[in-house]
Structures are given as C-alpha cells and as structure tokens.
C-alpha cells in the first residue's frame, strides 16, 4: 500500500536505507536509480519528490554522488548527525547498531 511521507520522514527513510547498507564511502555505495525506484513505488507520489530530496541531502552535504552521479554514499564527516537524525524516526535502530 502506498503512503504519504512528510519531508522529514522521507529524509530519514533515505538516510536509514543507506546507513543500514553501510554506504559510508565511495567503496560502498548505492545505485541512485534503484533508491529512487524503490522509494517511488512505496510512496503515493512518483520518484520526483525522492530525487528532489536526494539532491537536497547532497546539497546539505549529508551524501555525495559517485561515478558521474549514478551512485550515492553518505558523508562520513556527518555520521553523528545522520545517526542522531535517523534514530529519532526509527526507534528500533540504535546508535550502537551503526558502527
């Protein structure tokens, strides 16, 4: 069932997906289109909003593009901020689990 996500919840979902997969450097990255398609299928609106949010996260330097913009990974310098932000939305997930 598709659902509507607020901006903060969408941002947390994107970051959570990358944190859970351990995408903290250019050695471990995630395909941009795969993330957009996966979240676009889960939301009521299409992937345009997801693309805009990913671009905003990259502009805020929470994530970086790699391989000519085809893949993304999280900025290791902002790890504590990302972990704290995601922890507010996903209570099951704790800081100790994000090593």
Order of alpha helices (4+ residues) and beta strands (2+ residues): alpha-beta-alpha-alpha-beta-beta-alpha
